[in-house]
Amino acid sequence: MRSALRRRTRTLIGTVGLIAFVMLYAPLAMALADSRISQLHPALQTVVYCILGIAWIFPLMPLIRWMERPDA
């Protein structure tokens, strides 16, 4: 079943969703970093910060695919 929404509308909805997700994800990641990660060895801190910096994209991949689908 194809969506009746045009690509432009999906992009607007998706952008609002992306911003909302990042506004929730960023403080959670910072709280985790402040409480737990700061006690780790600096090399492990670097690895964890890299993972946290990339991890936000995985839950958003379906939304991005939906946004970028061509109009039917």
PDB file of N, CA, C, O and CB in Angstrom:
ATOM      1  N   MET A   1       0.838  -1.181   0.000  1.00  0.00           N
ATOM      2  CA  MET A   1       0.000   0.000   0.000  1.00  0.00           C
ATOM      3  C   MET A   1       0.882   1.244   0.000  1.00  0.00           C
ATOM      4  O   MET A   1       1.754   1.390   0.856  1.00  0.00           O
ATOM      5  CB  MET A   1      -0.953  -0.002   1.215  1.00  0.00           C
ATOM      6  N   ARG A   2       0.664   2.110  -0.928  1.00  0.00           N
ATOM      7  CA  ARG A   2       1.461   3.328  -1.057  1.00  0.00           C
ATOM      8  C   ARG A   2       0.847   4.448  -0.224  1.00  0.00           C
ATOM      9  O   ARG A   2      -0.370   4.529  -0.057  1.00  0.00           O
ATOM     10  CB  ARG A   2       1.570   3.755  -2.537  1.00  0.00           C
ATOM     11  N   SER A   3       1.703   5.289   0.283  1.00  0.00           N
ATOM     12  CA  SER A   3       1.255   6.430   1.068  1.00  0.00           C
ATOM     13  C   SER A   3       0.647   7.476   0.149  1.00  0.00           C
ATOM     14  O   SER A   3       1.125   7.693  -0.964  1.00  0.00           O
ATOM     15  CB  SER A   3       2.419   7.031   1.880  1.00  0.00           C
ATOM     16  N   ALA A   4      -0.411   8.123   0.624  1.00  0.00           N
ATOM     17  CA  ALA A   4      -1.052   9.169  -0.161  1.00  0.00           C
ATOM     18  C   ALA A   4      -0.336  10.507   0.004  1.00  0.00           C
ATOM     19  O   ALA A   4      -0.662  11.479  -0.677  1.00  0.00           O
ATOM     20  CB  ALA A   4      -2.516   9.305   0.241  1.00  0.00           C
ATOM     21  N   LEU A   5       0.622  10.552   0.894  1.00  0.00           N
ATOM     22  CA  LEU A   5       1.350  11.789   1.126  1.00  0.00           C
ATOM     23  C   LEU A   5       2.381  12.022   0.029  1.00  0.00           C
ATOM     24  O   LEU A   5       3.036  11.091  -0.438  1.00  0.00           O
ATOM     25  CB  LEU A   5       2.029  11.761   2.496  1.00  0.00           C
ATOM     26  N   ARG A   6       2.509  13.271  -0.367  1.00  0.00           N
ATOM     27  CA  ARG A   6       3.531  13.617  -1.344  1.00  0.00           C
ATOM     28  C   ARG A   6       4.884  13.654  -0.658  1.00  0.00           C
ATOM     29  O   ARG A   6       4.966  13.760   0.566  1.00  0.00           O
ATOM     30  CB  ARG A   6       3.220  14.972  -2.017  1.00  0.00           C
ATOM     31  N   ARG A   7       5.934  13.567  -1.439  1.00  0.00           N
ATOM     32  CA  ARG A   7       7.290  13.539  -0.889  1.00  0.00           C
ATOM     33  C   ARG A   7       7.593  14.795  -0.077  1.00  0.00           C
ATOM     34  O   ARG A   7       8.248  14.723   0.963  1.00  0.00           O
ATOM     35  CB  ARG A   7       8.313  13.388  -2.014  1.00  0.00           C
ATOM     36  N   ARG A   8       7.135  15.903  -0.534  1.00  0.00           N
ATOM     37  CA  ARG A   8       7.378  17.168   0.178  1.00  0.00           C
ATOM     38  C   ARG A   8       6.741  17.139   1.575  1.00  0.00           C
ATOM     39  O   ARG A   8       7.346  17.603   2.541  1.00  0.00           O
ATOM     40  CB  ARG A   8       6.819  18.365  -0.639  1.00  0.00           C
ATOM     41  N   THR A   9       5.527  16.596   1.681  1.00  0.00           N
ATOM     42  CA  THR A   9       4.845  16.488   2.970  1.00  0.00           C
ATOM     43  C   THR A   9       5.549  15.480   3.866  1.00  0.00           C
ATOM     44  O   THR A   9       5.728  15.723   5.059  1.00  0.00           O
ATOM     45  CB  THR A   9       3.378  16.088   2.772  1.00  0.00           C
ATOM     46  N   ARG A  10       5.947  14.348   3.291  1.00  0.00           N
ATOM     47  CA  ARG A  10       6.680  13.341   4.074  1.00  0.00           C
ATOM     48  C   ARG A  10       7.988  13.914   4.601  1.00  0.00           C
ATOM     49  O   ARG A  10       8.381  13.634   5.733  1.00  0.00           O
ATOM     50  CB  ARG A  10       6.961  12.087   3.221  1.00  0.00           C
ATOM     51  N   THR A  11       8.664  14.721   3.778  1.00  0.00           N
ATOM     52  CA  THR A  11       9.921  15.331   4.202  1.00  0.00           C
ATOM     53  C   THR A  11       9.693  16.284   5.376  1.00  0.00           C
ATOM     54  O   THR A  11      10.487  16.305   6.316  1.00  0.00           O
ATOM     55  CB  THR A  11      10.578  16.079   3.029  1.00  0.00           C
ATOM     56  N   LEU A  12       8.636  17.058   5.332  1.00  0.00           N
ATOM     57  CA  LEU A  12       8.321  17.967   6.426  1.00  0.00           C
ATOM     58  C   LEU A  12       8.029  17.187   7.712  1.00  0.00           C
ATOM     59  O   LEU A  12       8.575  17.500   8.770  1.00  0.00           O
ATOM     60  CB  LEU A  12       7.121  18.856   6.055  1.00  0.00           C
ATOM     61  N   ILE A  13       7.178  16.184   7.617  1.00  0.00           N
ATOM     62  CA  ILE A  13       6.837  15.368   8.786  1.00  0.00           C
ATOM     63  C   ILE A  13       8.083  14.659   9.316  1.00  0.00           C
ATOM     64  O   ILE A  13       8.318  14.627  10.524  1.00  0.00           O
ATOM     65  CB  ILE A  13       5.739  14.333   8.431  1.00  0.00           C
ATOM     66  N   GLY A  14       8.869  14.099   8.421  1.00  0.00           N
ATOM     67  CA  GLY A  14      10.083  13.400   8.824  1.00  0.00           C
ATOM     68  C   GLY A  14      11.099  14.314   9.472  1.00  0.00           C
ATOM     69  O   GLY A  14      11.769  13.920  10.426  1.00  0.00           O
ATOM     70  N   THR A  15      11.222  15.529   8.966  1.00  0.00           N
ATOM     71  CA  THR A  15      12.165  16.480   9.545  1.00  0.00           C
ATOM     72  C   THR A  15      11.764  16.845  10.971  1.00  0.00           C
ATOM     73  O   THR A  15      12.612  16.927  11.860  1.00  0.00           O
ATOM     74  CB  THR A  15      12.251  17.741   8.680  1.00  0.00           C
ATOM     75  N   VAL A  16      10.488  17.059  11.180  1.00  0.00           N
ATOM     76  CA  VAL A  16      10.003  17.343  12.536  1.00  0.00           C
ATOM     77  C   VAL A  16      10.276  16.141  13.446  1.00  0.00           C
ATOM     78  O   VAL A  16      10.688  16.306  14.594  1.00  0.00           O
ATOM     79  CB  VAL A  16       8.479  17.682  12.519  1.00  0.00           C
ATOM     80  N   GLY A  17      10.046  14.934  12.926  1.00  0.00           N
ATOM     81  CA  GLY A  17      10.327  13.727  13.699  1.00  0.00           C
ATOM     82  C   GLY A  17      11.811  13.572  14.021  1.00  0.00           C
ATOM     83  O   GLY A  17      12.174  13.214  15.141  1.00  0.00           O
ATOM     84  N   LEU A  18      12.657  13.842  13.044  1.00  0.00           N
ATOM     85  CA  LEU A  18      14.109  13.778  13.266  1.00  0.00           C
ATOM     86  C   LEU A  18      14.553  14.754  14.351  1.00  0.00           C
ATOM     87  O   LEU A  18      15.320  14.395  15.245  1.00  0.00           O
ATOM     88  CB  LEU A  18      14.860  14.075  11.964  1.00  0.00           C
ATOM     89  N   ILE A  19      14.070  15.977  14.268  1.00  0.00           N
ATOM     90  CA  ILE A  19      14.448  16.988  15.249  1.00  0.00           C
ATOM     91  C   ILE A  19      13.963  16.589  16.639  1.00  0.00           C
ATOM     92  O   ILE A  19      14.699  16.726  17.617  1.00  0.00           O
ATOM     93  CB  ILE A  19      13.877  18.362  14.858  1.00  0.00           C
ATOM     94  N   ALA A  20      12.726  16.093  16.732  1.00  0.00           N
ATOM     95  CA  ALA A  20      12.190  15.666  18.030  1.00  0.00           C
ATOM     96  C   ALA A  20      13.017  14.524  18.611  1.00  0.00           C
ATOM     97  O   ALA A  20      13.319  14.518  19.804  1.00  0.00           O
ATOM     98  CB  ALA A  20      10.719  15.235  17.890  1.00  0.00           C
ATOM     99  N   PHE A  21      13.385  13.552  17.766  1.00  0.00           N
ATOM    100  CA  PHE A  21      14.174  12.421  18.246  1.00  0.00           C
ATOM    101  C   PHE A  21      15.540  12.874  18.748  1.00  0.00           C
ATOM    102  O   PHE A  21      15.981  12.456  19.818  1.00  0.00           O
ATOM    103  CB  PHE A  21      14.342  11.382  17.138  1.00  0.00           C
ATOM    104  N   VAL A  22      16.201  13.720  17.986  1.00  0.00           N
ATOM    105  CA  VAL A  22      17.531  14.186  18.377  1.00  0.00           C
ATOM    106  C   VAL A  22      17.452  15.029  19.647  1.00  0.00           C
ATOM    107  O   VAL A  22      18.364  14.994  20.474  1.00  0.00           O
ATOM    108  CB  VAL A  22      18.177  14.998  17.237  1.00  0.00           C
ATOM    109  N   MET A  23      16.365  15.788  19.805  1.00  0.00           N
ATOM    110  CA  MET A  23      16.204  16.577  21.029  1.00  0.00           C
ATOM    111  C   MET A  23      16.031  15.686  22.258  1.00  0.00           C
ATOM    112  O   MET A  23      16.352  16.102  23.371  1.00  0.00           O
ATOM    113  CB  MET A  23      15.005  17.517  20.897  1.00  0.00           C
ATOM    114  N   LEU A  24      15.535  14.482  22.071  1.00  0.00           N
ATOM    115  CA  LEU A  24      15.435  13.519  23.181  1.00  0.00           C
ATOM    116  C   LEU A  24      16.714  12.713  23.340  1.00  0.00           C
ATOM    117  O   LEU A  24      17.166  12.465  24.458  1.00  0.00           O
ATOM    118  CB  LEU A  24      14.254  12.571  22.961  1.00  0.00           C
ATOM    119  N   TYR A  25      17.289  12.308  22.228  1.00  0.00           N
ATOM    120  CA  TYR A  25      18.471  11.443  22.246  1.00  0.00           C
ATOM    121  C   TYR A  25      19.697  12.162  22.812  1.00  0.00           C
ATOM    122  O   TYR A  25      20.435  11.593  23.616  1.00  0.00           O
ATOM    123  CB  TYR A  25      18.772  10.939  20.838  1.00  0.00           C
ATOM    124  N   ALA A  26      19.910  13.385  22.401  1.00  0.00           N
ATOM    125  CA  ALA A  26      21.123  14.106  22.806  1.00  0.00           C
ATOM    126  C   ALA A  26      21.238  14.265  24.323  1.00  0.00           C
ATOM    127  O   ALA A  26      22.300  13.965  24.870  1.00  0.00           O
ATOM    128  CB  ALA A  26      21.150  15.475  22.152  1.00  0.00           C
ATOM    129  N   PRO A  27      20.205  14.718  25.027  1.00  0.00           N
ATOM    130  CA  PRO A  27      20.347  14.818  26.490  1.00  0.00           C
ATOM    131  C   PRO A  27      20.534  13.459  27.166  1.00  0.00           C
ATOM    132  O   PRO A  27      21.254  13.350  28.159  1.00  0.00           O
ATOM    133  CB  PRO A  27      19.128  15.506  27.079  1.00  0.00           C
ATOM    134  N   LEU A  28      19.886  12.426  26.626  1.00  0.00           N
ATOM    135  CA  LEU A  28      20.077  11.089  27.203  1.00  0.00           C
ATOM    136  C   LEU A  28      21.514  10.610  27.010  1.00  0.00           C
ATOM    137  O   LEU A  28      22.112  10.046  27.926  1.00  0.00           O
ATOM    138  CB  LEU A  28      19.097  10.085  26.568  1.00  0.00           C
ATOM    139  N   ALA A  29      22.057  10.831  25.839  1.00  0.00           N
ATOM    140  CA  ALA A  29      23.442  10.432  25.576  1.00  0.00           C
ATOM    141  C   ALA A  29      24.403  11.241  26.443  1.00  0.00           C
ATOM    142  O   ALA A  29      25.388  10.701  26.947  1.00  0.00           O
ATOM    143  CB  ALA A  29      23.787  10.616  24.082  1.00  0.00           C
ATOM    144  N   MET A  30      24.122  12.526  26.619  1.00  0.00           N
ATOM    145  CA  MET A  30      24.987  13.351  27.460  1.00  0.00           C
ATOM    146  C   MET A  30      24.908  12.929  28.923  1.00  0.00           C
ATOM    147  O   MET A  30      25.920  12.927  29.624  1.00  0.00           O
ATOM    148  CB  MET A  30      24.611  14.824  27.322  1.00  0.00           C
ATOM    149  N   ALA A  31      23.718  12.573  29.385  1.00  0.00           N
ATOM    150  CA  ALA A  31      23.572  12.118  30.769  1.00  0.00           C
ATOM    151  C   ALA A  31      24.321  10.805  30.980  1.00  0.00           C
ATOM    152  O   ALA A  31      24.967  10.610  32.009  1.00  0.00           O
ATOM    153  CB  ALA A  31      22.080  11.947  31.131  1.00  0.00           C
ATOM    154  N   LEU A  32      24.231   9.915  30.007  1.00  0.00           N
ATOM    155  CA  LEU A  32      24.964   8.653  30.088  1.00  0.00           C
ATOM    156  C   LEU A  32      26.461   8.922  30.102  1.00  0.00           C
ATOM    157  O   LEU A  32      27.198   8.321  30.884  1.00  0.00           O
ATOM    158  CB  LEU A  32      24.594   7.727  28.910  1.00  0.00           C
ATOM    159  N   ALA A  33      26.902   9.809  29.253  1.00  0.00           N
ATOM    160  CA  ALA A  33      28.329  10.125  29.183  1.00  0.00           C
ATOM    161  C   ALA A  33      28.818  10.748  30.484  1.00  0.00           C
ATOM    162  O   ALA A  33      29.915  10.442  30.950  1.00  0.00           O
ATOM    163  CB  ALA A  33      28.612  11.068  28.011  1.00  0.00           C
ATOM    164  N   ASP A  34      28.015  11.610  31.062  1.00  0.00           N
ATOM    165  CA  ASP A  34      28.418  12.289  32.289  1.00  0.00           C
ATOM    166  C   ASP A  34      28.456  11.341  33.480  1.00  0.00           C
ATOM    167  O   ASP A  34      29.310  11.470  34.357  1.00  0.00           O
ATOM    168  CB  ASP A  34      27.476  13.440  32.580  1.00  0.00           C
ATOM    169  N   SER A  35      27.537  10.396  33.510  1.00  0.00           N
ATOM    170  CA  SER A  35      27.451   9.529  34.681  1.00  0.00           C
ATOM    171  C   SER A  35      28.346   8.297  34.603  1.00  0.00           C
ATOM    172  O   SER A  35      28.951   7.923  35.608  1.00  0.00           O
ATOM    173  CB  SER A  35      26.039   9.095  34.875  1.00  0.00           C
ATOM    174  N   ARG A  36      28.445   7.678  33.478  1.00  0.00           N
ATOM    175  CA  ARG A  36      29.147   6.393  33.372  1.00  0.00           C
ATOM    176  C   ARG A  36      30.452   6.455  32.591  1.00  0.00           C
ATOM    177  O   ARG A  36      31.471   5.919  33.025  1.00  0.00           O
ATOM    178  CB  ARG A  36      28.252   5.390  32.732  1.00  0.00           C
ATOM    179  N   ILE A  37      30.415   7.102  31.454  1.00  0.00           N
ATOM    180  CA  ILE A  37      31.537   7.052  30.525  1.00  0.00           C
ATOM    181  C   ILE A  37      32.739   7.834  31.049  1.00  0.00           C
ATOM    182  O   ILE A  37      33.882   7.485  30.751  1.00  0.00           O
ATOM    183  CB  ILE A  37      31.117   7.595  29.167  1.00  0.00           C
ATOM    184  N   SER A  38      32.494   8.872  31.814  1.00  0.00           N
ATOM    185  CA  SER A  38      33.597   9.695  32.300  1.00  0.00           C
ATOM    186  C   SER A  38      34.527   8.927  33.239  1.00  0.00           C
ATOM    187  O   SER A  38      35.640   9.377  33.515  1.00  0.00           O
ATOM    188  CB  SER A  38      33.052  10.916  33.009  1.00  0.00           C
ATOM    189  N   GLN A  39      34.078   7.779  33.726  1.00  0.00           N
ATOM    190  CA  GLN A  39      34.885   6.974  34.642  1.00  0.00           C
ATOM    191  C   GLN A  39      35.729   5.924  33.914  1.00  0.00           C
ATOM    192  O   GLN A  39      36.552   5.247  34.530  1.00  0.00           O
ATOM    193  CB  GLN A  39      33.985   6.293  35.652  1.00  0.00           C
ATOM    194  N   LEU A  40      35.524   5.797  32.618  1.00  0.00           N
ATOM    195  CA  LEU A  40      36.248   4.796  31.839  1.00  0.00           C
ATOM    196  C   LEU A  40      37.634   5.296  31.445  1.00  0.00           C
ATOM    197  O   LEU A  40      37.953   6.478  31.569  1.00  0.00           O
ATOM    198  CB  LEU A  40      35.453   4.421  30.590  1.00  0.00           C
ATOM    199  N   HIS A  41      38.440   4.362  30.970  1.00  0.00           N
ATOM    200  CA  HIS A  41      39.759   4.676  30.419  1.00  0.00           C
ATOM    201  C   HIS A  41      39.558   5.573  29.192  1.00  0.00           C
ATOM    202  O   HIS A  41      38.595   5.382  28.450  1.00  0.00           O
ATOM    203  CB  HIS A  41      40.552   3.361  30.043  1.00  0.00           C
ATOM    204  N   PRO A  42      40.439   6.539  28.965  1.00  0.00           N
ATOM    205  CA  PRO A  42      40.267   7.470  27.833  1.00  0.00           C
ATOM    206  C   PRO A  42      40.109   6.781  26.475  1.00  0.00           C
ATOM    207  O   PRO A  42      39.366   7.279  25.629  1.00  0.00           O
ATOM    208  CB  PRO A  42      41.447   8.402  27.768  1.00  0.00           C
ATOM    209  N   ALA A  43      40.776   5.667  26.246  1.00  0.00           N
ATOM    210  CA  ALA A  43      40.615   4.967  24.959  1.00  0.00           C
ATOM    211  C   ALA A  43      39.201   4.403  24.829  1.00  0.00           C
ATOM    212  O   ALA A  43      38.601   4.458  23.755  1.00  0.00           O
ATOM    213  CB  ALA A  43      41.658   3.827  24.822  1.00  0.00           C
ATOM    214  N   LEU A  44      38.680   3.869  25.910  1.00  0.00           N
ATOM    215  CA  LEU A  44      37.302   3.358  25.887  1.00  0.00           C
ATOM    216  C   LEU A  44      36.302   4.503  25.758  1.00  0.00           C
ATOM    217  O   LEU A  44      35.269   4.363  25.103  1.00  0.00           O
ATOM    218  CB  LEU A  44      37.007   2.538  27.160  1.00  0.00           C
ATOM    219  N   GLN A  45      36.609   5.621  26.378  1.00  0.00           N
ATOM    220  CA  GLN A  45      35.737   6.787  26.237  1.00  0.00           C
ATOM    221  C   GLN A  45      35.606   7.189  24.776  1.00  0.00           C
ATOM    222  O   GLN A  45      34.512   7.498  24.305  1.00  0.00           O
ATOM    223  CB  GLN A  45      36.273   7.963  27.063  1.00  0.00           C
ATOM    224  N   THR A  46      36.709   7.184  24.074  1.00  0.00           N
ATOM    225  CA  THR A  46      36.696   7.550  22.662  1.00  0.00           C
ATOM    226  C   THR A  46      35.804   6.616  21.860  1.00  0.00           C
ATOM    227  O   THR A  46      35.020   7.063  21.024  1.00  0.00           O
ATOM    228  CB  THR A  46      38.109   7.535  22.095  1.00  0.00           C
ATOM    229  N   VAL A  47      35.924   5.325  22.115  1.00  0.00           N
ATOM    230  CA  VAL A  47      35.100   4.336  21.409  1.00  0.00           C
ATOM    231  C   VAL A  47      33.625   4.547  21.718  1.00  0.00           C
ATOM    232  O   VAL A  47      32.794   4.547  20.810  1.00  0.00           O
ATOM    233  CB  VAL A  47      35.522   2.904  21.792  1.00  0.00           C
ATOM    234  N   VAL A  48      33.297   4.727  22.986  1.00  0.00           N
ATOM    235  CA  VAL A  48      31.895   4.897  23.375  1.00  0.00           C
ATOM    236  C   VAL A  48      31.326   6.192  22.799  1.00  0.00           C
ATOM    237  O   VAL A  48      30.184   6.209  22.338  1.00  0.00           O
ATOM    238  CB  VAL A  48      31.756   4.893  24.908  1.00  0.00           C
ATOM    239  N   TYR A  49      32.097   7.266  22.818  1.00  0.00           N
ATOM    240  CA  TYR A  49      31.618   8.518  22.235  1.00  0.00           C
ATOM    241  C   TYR A  49      31.374   8.368  20.729  1.00  0.00           C
ATOM    242  O   TYR A  49      30.413   8.925  20.199  1.00  0.00           O
ATOM    243  CB  TYR A  49      32.626   9.648  22.498  1.00  0.00           C
ATOM    244  N   CYS A  50      32.221   7.634  20.058  1.00  0.00           N
ATOM    245  CA  CYS A  50      32.010   7.389  18.621  1.00  0.00           C
ATOM    246  C   CYS A  50      30.731   6.589  18.389  1.00  0.00           C
ATOM    247  O   CYS A  50      29.966   6.883  17.471  1.00  0.00           O
ATOM    248  CB  CYS A  50      33.219   6.640  18.013  1.00  0.00           C
ATOM    249  N   ILE A  51      30.505   5.584  19.219  1.00  0.00           N
ATOM    250  CA  ILE A  51      29.287   4.772  19.093  1.00  0.00           C
ATOM    251  C   ILE A  51      28.049   5.620  19.365  1.00  0.00           C
ATOM    252  O   ILE A  51      27.075   5.555  18.615  1.00  0.00           O
ATOM    253  CB  ILE A  51      29.331   3.568  20.061  1.00  0.00           C
ATOM    254  N   LEU A  52      28.079   6.409  20.427  1.00  0.00           N
ATOM    255  CA  LEU A  52      26.932   7.275  20.738  1.00  0.00           C
ATOM    256  C   LEU A  52      26.705   8.312  19.644  1.00  0.00           C
ATOM    257  O   LEU A  52      25.565   8.690  19.374  1.00  0.00           O
ATOM    258  CB  LEU A  52      27.143   7.978  22.083  1.00  0.00           C
ATOM    259  N   GLY A  53      27.763   8.765  19.026  1.00  0.00           N
ATOM    260  CA  GLY A  53      27.635   9.748  17.961  1.00  0.00           C
ATOM    261  C   GLY A  53      27.021   9.194  16.695  1.00  0.00           C
ATOM    262  O   GLY A  53      26.435   9.942  15.912  1.00  0.00           O
ATOM    263  N   ILE A  54      27.146   7.905  16.485  1.00  0.00           N
ATOM    264  CA  ILE A  54      26.603   7.262  15.284  1.00  0.00           C
ATOM    265  C   ILE A  54      25.290   6.534  15.560  1.00  0.00           C
ATOM    266  O   ILE A  54      24.485   6.358  14.646  1.00  0.00           O
ATOM    267  CB  ILE A  54      27.617   6.284  14.714  1.00  0.00           C
ATOM    268  N   ALA A  55      25.061   6.110  16.793  1.00  0.00           N
ATOM    269  CA  ALA A  55      23.925   5.247  17.140  1.00  0.00           C
ATOM    270  C   ALA A  55      22.567   5.880  16.873  1.00  0.00           C
ATOM    271  O   ALA A  55      21.596   5.159  16.646  1.00  0.00           O
ATOM    272  CB  ALA A  55      24.007   4.866  18.585  1.00  0.00           C
ATOM    273  N   TRP A  56      22.470   7.189  16.894  1.00  0.00           N
ATOM    274  CA  TRP A  56      21.176   7.832  16.710  1.00  0.00           C
ATOM    275  C   TRP A  56      20.577   7.588  15.329  1.00  0.00           C
ATOM    276  O   TRP A  56      19.361   7.673  15.156  1.00  0.00           O
ATOM    277  CB  TRP A  56      21.308   9.307  16.945  1.00  0.00           C
ATOM    278  N   ILE A  57      21.419   7.288  14.351  1.00  0.00           N
ATOM    279  CA  ILE A  57      20.920   7.140  12.982  1.00  0.00           C
ATOM    280  C   ILE A  57      20.156   5.827  12.766  1.00  0.00           C
ATOM    281  O   ILE A  57      19.246   5.770  11.939  1.00  0.00           O
ATOM    282  CB  ILE A  57      22.077   7.219  12.005  1.00  0.00           C
ATOM    283  N   PHE A  58      20.520   4.780  13.502  1.00  0.00           N
ATOM    284  CA  PHE A  58      19.902   3.472  13.262  1.00  0.00           C
ATOM    285  C   PHE A  58      18.395   3.442  13.521  1.00  0.00           C
ATOM    286  O   PHE A  58      17.670   2.873  12.705  1.00  0.00           O
ATOM    287  CB  PHE A  58      20.567   2.442  14.123  1.00  0.00           C
ATOM    288  N   PRO A  59      17.884   4.020  14.611  1.00  0.00           N
ATOM    289  CA  PRO A  59      16.426   4.023  14.751  1.00  0.00           C
ATOM    290  C   PRO A  59      15.727   4.939  13.745  1.00  0.00           C
ATOM    291  O   PRO A  59      14.526   4.803  13.512  1.00  0.00           O
ATOM    292  CB  PRO A  59      16.053   4.443  16.151  1.00  0.00           C
ATOM    293  N   LEU A  60      16.471   5.863  13.153  1.00  0.00           N
ATOM    294  CA  LEU A  60      15.859   6.806  12.216  1.00  0.00           C
ATOM    295  C   LEU A  60      15.941   6.346  10.759  1.00  0.00           C
ATOM    296  O   LEU A  60      15.358   6.989   9.886  1.00  0.00           O
ATOM    297  CB  LEU A  60      16.518   8.153  12.352  1.00  0.00           C
ATOM    298  N   MET A  61      16.636   5.270  10.480  1.00  0.00           N
ATOM    299  CA  MET A  61      16.774   4.804   9.087  1.00  0.00           C
ATOM    300  C   MET A  61      15.421   4.539   8.414  1.00  0.00           C
ATOM    301  O   MET A  61      15.231   4.960   7.273  1.00  0.00           O
ATOM    302  CB  MET A  61      17.615   3.530   9.049  1.00  0.00           C
ATOM    303  N   PRO A  62      14.475   3.858   9.074  1.00  0.00           N
ATOM    304  CA  PRO A  62      13.178   3.664   8.400  1.00  0.00           C
ATOM    305  C   PRO A  62      12.456   4.977   8.102  1.00  0.00           C
ATOM    306  O   PRO A  62      11.808   5.107   7.063  1.00  0.00           O
ATOM    307  CB  PRO A  62      12.282   2.786   9.252  1.00  0.00           C
ATOM    308  N   LEU A  63      12.562   5.942   8.999  1.00  0.00           N
ATOM    309  CA  LEU A  63      11.940   7.242   8.771  1.00  0.00           C
ATOM    310  C   LEU A  63      12.582   7.948   7.585  1.00  0.00           C
ATOM    311  O   LEU A  63      11.881   8.535   6.761  1.00  0.00           O
ATOM    312  CB  LEU A  63      12.044   8.114  10.025  1.00  0.00           C
ATOM    313  N   ILE A  64      13.885   7.899   7.491  1.00  0.00           N
ATOM    314  CA  ILE A  64      14.585   8.540   6.383  1.00  0.00           C
ATOM    315  C   ILE A  64      14.226   7.863   5.058  1.00  0.00           C
ATOM    316  O   ILE A  64      14.020   8.541   4.051  1.00  0.00           O
ATOM    317  CB  ILE A  64      16.109   8.498   6.611  1.00  0.00           C
ATOM    318  N   ARG A  65      14.152   6.531   5.058  1.00  0.00           N
ATOM    319  CA  ARG A  65      13.747   5.821   3.831  1.00  0.00           C
ATOM    320  C   ARG A  65      12.339   6.222   3.416  1.00  0.00           C
ATOM    321  O   ARG A  65      12.067   6.436   2.235  1.00  0.00           O
ATOM    322  CB  ARG A  65      13.820   4.292   4.037  1.00  0.00           C
ATOM    323  N   TRP A  66      11.437   6.322   4.407  1.00  0.00           N
ATOM    324  CA  TRP A  66      10.055   6.711   4.128  1.00  0.00           C
ATOM    325  C   TRP A  66      10.011   8.120   3.545  1.00  0.00           C
ATOM    326  O   TRP A  66       9.280   8.376   2.588  1.00  0.00           O
ATOM    327  CB  TRP A  66       9.198   6.632   5.410  1.00  0.00           C
ATOM    328  N   MET A  67      10.789   9.028   4.119  1.00  0.00           N
ATOM    329  CA  MET A  67      10.821  10.407   3.651  1.00  0.00           C
ATOM    330  C   MET A  67      11.307  10.505   2.202  1.00  0.00           C
ATOM    331  O   MET A  67      10.794  11.309   1.424  1.00  0.00           O
ATOM    332  CB  MET A  67      11.714  11.244   4.559  1.00  0.00           C
ATOM    333  N   GLU A  68      12.280   9.700   1.851  1.00  0.00           N
ATOM    334  CA  GLU A  68      12.937   9.821   0.550  1.00  0.00           C
ATOM    335  C   GLU A  68      12.308   8.982  -0.564  1.00  0.00           C
ATOM    336  O   GLU A  68      12.776   9.008  -1.702  1.00  0.00           O
ATOM    337  CB  GLU A  68      14.365   9.438   0.690  1.00  0.00           C
ATOM    338  N   ARG A  69      11.261   8.250  -0.241  1.00  0.00           N
ATOM    339  CA  ARG A  69      10.594   7.479  -1.290  1.00  0.00           C
ATOM    340  C   ARG A  69      10.048   8.399  -2.365  1.00  0.00           C
ATOM    341  O   ARG A  69       9.541   9.478  -2.060  1.00  0.00           O
ATOM    342  CB  ARG A  69       9.464   6.628  -0.702  1.00  0.00           C
ATOM    343  N   PRO A  70      10.146   7.984  -3.620  1.00  0.00           N
ATOM    344  CA  PRO A  70       9.581   8.826  -4.686  1.00  0.00           C
ATOM    345  C   PRO A  70       8.057   8.795  -4.638  1.00  0.00           C
ATOM    346  O   PRO A  70       7.465   7.838  -4.138  1.00  0.00           O
ATOM    347  CB  PRO A  70      10.080   8.359  -6.076  1.00  0.00           C
ATOM    348  N   ASP A  71       7.430   9.837  -5.155  1.00  0.00           N
ATOM    349  CA  ASP A  71       5.970   9.876  -5.237  1.00  0.00           C
ATOM    350  C   ASP A  71       5.481   8.780  -6.171  1.00  0.00           C
ATOM    351  O   ASP A  71       6.138   8.448  -7.158  1.00  0.00           O
ATOM    352  CB  ASP A  71       5.479  11.261  -5.722  1.00  0.00           C
ATOM    353  N   ALA A  72       4.335   8.230  -5.851  1.00  0.00           N
ATOM    354  CA  ALA A  72       3.751   7.152  -6.670  1.00  0.00           C
ATOM    355  C   ALA A  72       3.074   7.708  -7.899  1.00  0.00           C
ATOM    356  O   ALA A  72       2.530   6.949  -8.701  1.00  0.00           O
ATOM    357  CB  ALA A  72       2.748   6.335  -5.857  1.00  0.00           C
TER     358      ALA A  72
END
